Amino acid sequence: MTIRAHGLTKHYGGKPAKKAVDDLSFEVLPGTVTGFLGPNGAGKSTTMRMLLGLDAPTAGRATIGGRAYTSHPAPLSEVGALLEARSVHPGRTAYHHLMALAHTHSIPRSRVEAVLRLAGIDEVARRRVKGFSLGMGQRLGIAAALLGDPATVILDEPVNGLDPEGVLWIRTLLKSLAAEGRTVLVSSHLMSEMALTADHLVIIGRGRLLADTTVERFVRDSGTGSVKAVTPEAGLLTELLAAPGVQITADTPGVLDISGTDAEHIGRTAAAHGIPLFELTPRTASLEQAFMDLTRDSVEYAATPAPHQEPHPEGATA
């Protein structure tokens, strides 16, 4: 089922009113893992809440499978969601929490047992949730999202609190769900994990759409990649490559980091002037670098680096 946001807008009270989401439109297609990214305060959680009918939009419309979430006859069996893993009665066991959800949607007990095993918490299923660690709570929330075997899965920060094994489990799970033809929308602040998991990206900042593209295209088009060139004629090559938009740094003698041009142009220039190249290696920008460049002006709270201080001489007092 395709997720569609069309002109989604959400204002909160006050004068002037705060625009949490501002005329946001995008699609999330089946068969792919779509990463939903943005700085803190970008409007990701508000958007997810509107997709799930938990917040009413000021303007615009959100649909899943062509209809509003609240109009689905059996929403848990069609759309599984994790927005807040701790929204569970602490006195209940994991098993009884899932059984309560199952009863309201005519889901058999066998499915409860299946998702407990899938989430790796079947051995603690009879323990009260108040004793769960953050990671165990996340696993329970994901088990609840998958309880109805839904065609669409929406997860907000699913790797929060998970150990490395849990992060790998989530990555494998999301990819397998998409491979089965399901629609998967997942938000995360871990860019390195999104680079390994997501096929497509929807990036927002200050409530507005900044990018809607594949991971590969986003990183390729970011312009933050560079080329490493190793040569004994670093000075001459630097002079020959000098041009508007080309930046060259040399932190190590004979090793150049070149941005603003590609390896082919560098290699042809060196060959035309008889300059030996011992290495010519394109360095692709990371998703984190590309994301930081795109959202630089959309960060709600920008930290200022601490000023450098010389260490006190030995024995000196402050």
Sequence and secondary structure as in RCSB ss.txt:
>XXXX:A:sequence
MTIRAHGLTKHYGGKPAKKAVDDLSFEVLPGTVTGFLGPNGAGKSTTMRMLLGLDAPTAGRATIGGRAYTSHPAP
LSEVGALLEARSVHPGRTAYHHLMALAHTHSIPRSRVEAVLRLAGIDEVARRRVKGFSLGMGQRLGIAAALLGDP
ATVILDEPVNGLDPEGVLWIRTLLKSLAAEGRTVLVSSHLMSEMALTADHLVIIGRGRLLADTTVERFVRDSGTG
SVKAVTPEAGLLTELLAAPGVQITADTPGVLDISGTDAEHIGRTAAAHGIPLFELTPRTASLEQAFMDLTRDSVE
YAATPAPHQEPHPEGATA
>XXXX:A:secstr
  EEEEEEEEEESSSS EEEEEEEEEEE TTSEEEEE  TTSSHHHHHHHHTTSS  SEEEEEETTB GGG SSH
HHHEEEES TT S TTSBHHHHHHHHHHHTT  HHHHHHHHHHTT GGGTTSBGGG  HHHHHHHHHHHHTTT  
SEEEEESTTTT  HHHHHHHHHHHHHHHHTT EEEEE S HHHHHHH SEEEEEETTEEEEEEEHHHHHHTTS  
EEEEE TTHHHHHHHH  TT EEEEEETTEEEEESS HHHHHHHHHHTT   SEEEEE   HHHHHHHHHGGG S
S            TT   
